[in-house]
Amino acid sequence: MTTRTATATGSDFQEDAFAPEEPVGEEAGGYDGEGEDEGGDLGGAVAGEEVAVRGVAVVATPAQHDERRRPLGPTAEAIGYLANEGRPVDAIHLVGNPMIDTLMANLDRFDTAAVRAELDLPERYVVATLHRPANVDDPEIAGGLVRALHEIAAVIDVVIPVHPRGRAVLEAAGLSSHRGVHAVPPLGYLEFMGLVRGAAAVATDSGGVQEETTLLRVPCLTVRPNTERPITITHGSNRLITSAELASAVLKACDDGPYTGELPPLWDGHAGPRIGRIITDWLARDG
């Protein structure tokens, strides 16, 4: 198992590369980000045991397993994957999602009005992020995505913080040639989440954005054949789509309105304290 951290557009600071044994979508996928890695990462503390807290990861590889190790899982699905690998369920802790802690701790700092004013956006808009090699490295595929974004922009403005890895190909395909497309530089976490919070819908190939839109109740359309965040699919806040479906799916999501379903269990902003208690209890008992 390898772990790779990447800087990406907006909030996608750490891209997860784990594809579970039964991925949601057509096939298991590897890491796609600022650096590519076909190894595994944190699909929810699954292939090995891993806890990720905004750039800090503690990993135990299968070779390091011993009886004292008690894996931490952010979701029931993650615990199921660990159980499939032979880990006893009663030795796994369900802790929730640490990234959601970060999001909830900063909710009051996401200023949609300020970002809209800075970027000169109308009240209703769609956010797009595209950076994965499968979407932006091939000019023909990128061109199809640009045409879909133009089709959306004919109905509702599209703002896309352009990731460095895809900028040249997307611009060569005419990304900025439509008056309704706002191609902007990459944004900081607070600015990007303010932008997402006010969006009618989000089209993305990012991992983290799928979770963040779920909590913010913004419809998410993921332009990928698979996802490391299957819980967003099963809860109905996110949908996997092809590039051919992009325009129609986004426009339908805008018409349907915000996500109104239940949030995943323990997405309550307290995953970090739960993890801390488990670690301190373990140290006190076995240290």
Number of C-alpha atoms within 10 A of each C-alpha: 13 13 19 20 18 17 14 22 24 24 22 22 19 24 26 29 26 27 26 24 13 11 17 19 17 12 15 17 21 17 22 20 27 20 14 14 17 14 16 21 30 27 26 28 24 29 22 24 24 22 24 20 17 14 12 11 16 11 19 18 12 12 7 10 14 9 6 9 13 19 24 24 27 26 24 17 18 24 25 17 20 24 16 13 14 9 16 14 14 9 15 19 18 20 24 25 25 23 21 23 19 16 21 17 11 13 14 10 13 20 17 20 13 13 19 18 11 10 13 10 17 11 13 14 26 24 23 25 23 25 23 22 17 14 21 21 17 13 16 13 16 25 20 17 25 23 19 19 27 23 18 22 21 14 11 20 21 28 23 23 19 25 24 13 18 19 19 15 18 27 16 14 19 14 24 17 14 18 12 20 24 23 20 13 14 18 18 13 17 20 21 21 26 21 25 25 22 21 25 24 31 28 28 24 25 28 22 20 23 29 24 22 24 26 21 20 23 25 26 31 25 26 25 21 16 21 31 25 25 24 22 21 18 12 15 17 25 27 22 22 19 14 19 13 14 23 19 13 21 24 18 12 18 20 11 12 13 19 21 12 11 12 18 19 14 16 20 15 17 18 21 20 13 15 19 12 11 16 13 12 12 14 10 9 8 8 7
